[in-house]
Amino acid sequence: MGCFYCDEHHEGRESLMFPVGEMTGGVLYLFKDQTHKGRCVLALKNHRKEIFECDPQELANFTTDLARATQAVKDLWGCDKINIGSYGDTNPHLHFHIVPKYEGGAEFGGSFQISYPEPTFLSDGEYQEMITALKDKLGI
């Protein structure tokens, strides 16, 4: 069994998200469930389980990518708050969930769920528009 993020084609990953592009220290993905419009995941390029396993440059690159990605989501979709979470109990590859929250929207004022019970799926064209917007905003 391979790694959810390291394997070039991982069925589980491909069923949940679309690749947006490679950044300096990580790879950005757009979640298919867009209950939280703009929800993404940033996965470290190299396989590490914990953030303290990164060397200083790798850590700097990854956290800079995280800041850039969250700013892009905020700029593009105007959320009121962005929740960031890293779990990985069953998927031990360092990654951060980027979950935009909107006042009056799903789970505002509380923790986000990894799998929302009533997911919001978009058309292929809508996903492509979001991916293109992220790529343009981030220059990737």
Protein Blocks (a to p, Z undefined) as FASTA:
>chain_A
ZZfklpmbafklmmmpccfbdcfklccdddfblmbghiacdddfbacfbfklpcfklmmm
mmmmmmmmmmmmmmmnopabdcdddehlmmcccddddddddehiahihiacdfbafbdcd
ddfklmmmmmmmmmmmnoZZ
